[in-house]
Amino acid sequence: MAEKPGHNLTNPDLWIRLVYMLIFGLLLWVARLVIGVVTLLQFLMVLFTGGDNANLRNLGQGVARWSLHAYLFLTFNTESKPFPFDDWPEIEEADSTWQRGTGKNAERADLSVSDDEDVPSFTGGGPREGESDRR
C-alpha cells in the first residue's frame, strides 16, 4: 500500500531527528573552531620547537573523525548518532610526518636553491638524462 504524501509531517521520530540534527550542526561549528585552534597551535609548536605535539595531533584526529560521523548522521547516511550518544572515535596512533630537529617534512619535496639561480628547484637535481639544460 502506498503511503500518502505528507505522511512524514506527523512522524514524531523525524521531528526528534531534526532537533538532533540542529544540535549536531551547532556542535560541528564548535568542532570547526577547535580544529582551527589545533591547527594554529600545531603550527606554532613546529615553528618554535621543531616538532609537532602528539596530544594535539590526536585531538585533531579525534575531532575530525567525530565530525565525519556527525556529517554522516546529518546527511542520513547513518542512524547512529555520534558522541556523546556513541563512543568517542578511535584514534590511530601515528608517528609524526614532521622530523623533529631537522625542520623538514618527511614527505616534502627538496626546495634547494642552486648558486646560479634565484628560484627554488623542486627536482633536487639538474636536468634529467636525455634532456638539455635550457638556460
TAPESUL-V767692 format. One record per residue. N is the residue number from 1. SS is DSSP state (@ for helix, = for strand, . for the rest). PHI is phi in whole degrees, 0 to 359 (* if undefined). PSI is psi as a letter, one per 30 degrees, with the letter a starting at -180 (none if undefined). Layout:
# TAPESUL-V767692
N/SS/PHI/PSI ; N/SS/PHI/PSI
This chain:
# TAPESUL-V767692
1/./*/k ; 2/./283/k ; 3/./279/k ; 4/./287/k ; 5/./300/k ; 6/./80/g ; 7/@/302/e ; 8/@/285/f ; 9/@/297/f ; 10/@/256/g ; 11/./277/j ; 12/@/294/f ; 13/@/298/e ; 14/@/293/e ; 15/@/289/e ; 16/@/293/e ; 17/@/299/e ; 18/@/301/e ; 19/@/298/e ; 20/@/299/e ; 21/@/297/e ; 22/@/295/e ; 23/@/297/e ; 24/@/291/e ; 25/@/298/e ; 26/@/293/e ; 27/@/294/e ; 28/@/294/e ; 29/@/296/e ; 30/@/295/e ; 31/@/299/e ; 32/@/297/e ; 33/@/295/e ; 34/@/298/e ; 35/@/299/e ; 36/@/298/e ; 37/@/293/e ; 38/@/299/e ; 39/@/299/e ; 40/@/296/e ; 41/@/297/e ; 42/@/296/e ; 43/@/297/e ; 44/@/296/e ; 45/@/299/e ; 46/@/294/e ; 47/@/297/e ; 48/@/264/f ; 49/@/249/f ; 50/./86/g ; 51/./210/l ; 52/./276/l ; 53/./254/k ; 54/@/297/e ; 55/@/295/e ; 56/@/294/e ; 57/@/298/e ; 58/@/293/e ; 59/@/298/e ; 60/@/300/e ; 61/@/295/e ; 62/@/296/e ; 63/@/294/e ; 64/@/296/e ; 65/@/291/e ; 66/@/297/e ; 67/@/299/e ; 68/@/301/e ; 69/@/299/e ; 70/@/296/e ; 71/@/296/e ; 72/@/297/e ; 73/@/292/e ; 74/@/297/e ; 75/./265/g ; 76/./62/g ; 77/./274/f ; 78/./208/l ; 79/./265/f ; 80/./284/k ; 81/./280/k ; 82/./287/l ; 83/./311/k ; 84/./267/g ; 85/./273/f ; 86/./225/l ; 87/./291/l ; 88/./297/k ; 89/./302/k ; 90/./292/k ; 91/./259/k ; 92/./267/j ; 93/./296/k ; 94/./225/k ; 95/./289/l ; 96/./295/k ; 97/./275/f ; 98/=/265/k ; 99/=/278/j ; 100/./297/k ; 101/./90/f ; 102/./266/f ; 103/./71/g ; 104/=/239/k ; 105/=/281/k ; 106/./296/f ; 107/./256/g ; 108/./277/l ; 109/./284/l ; 110/./288/k ; 111/./250/h ; 112/./288/l ; 113/./244/k ; 114/./278/l ; 115/./297/e ; 116/./266/g ; 117/./236/k ; 118/./250/g ; 119/./241/k ; 120/./291/k ; 121/./261/k ; 122/./267/f ; 123/./263/f ; 124/./78/g ; 125/./193/a ; 126/./279/a ; 127/./295/l ; 128/./289/l ; 129/./299/k ; 130/./91/f ; 131/./260/k ; 132/./267/l ; 133/./280/j ; 134/./269/h ; 135/./267/none
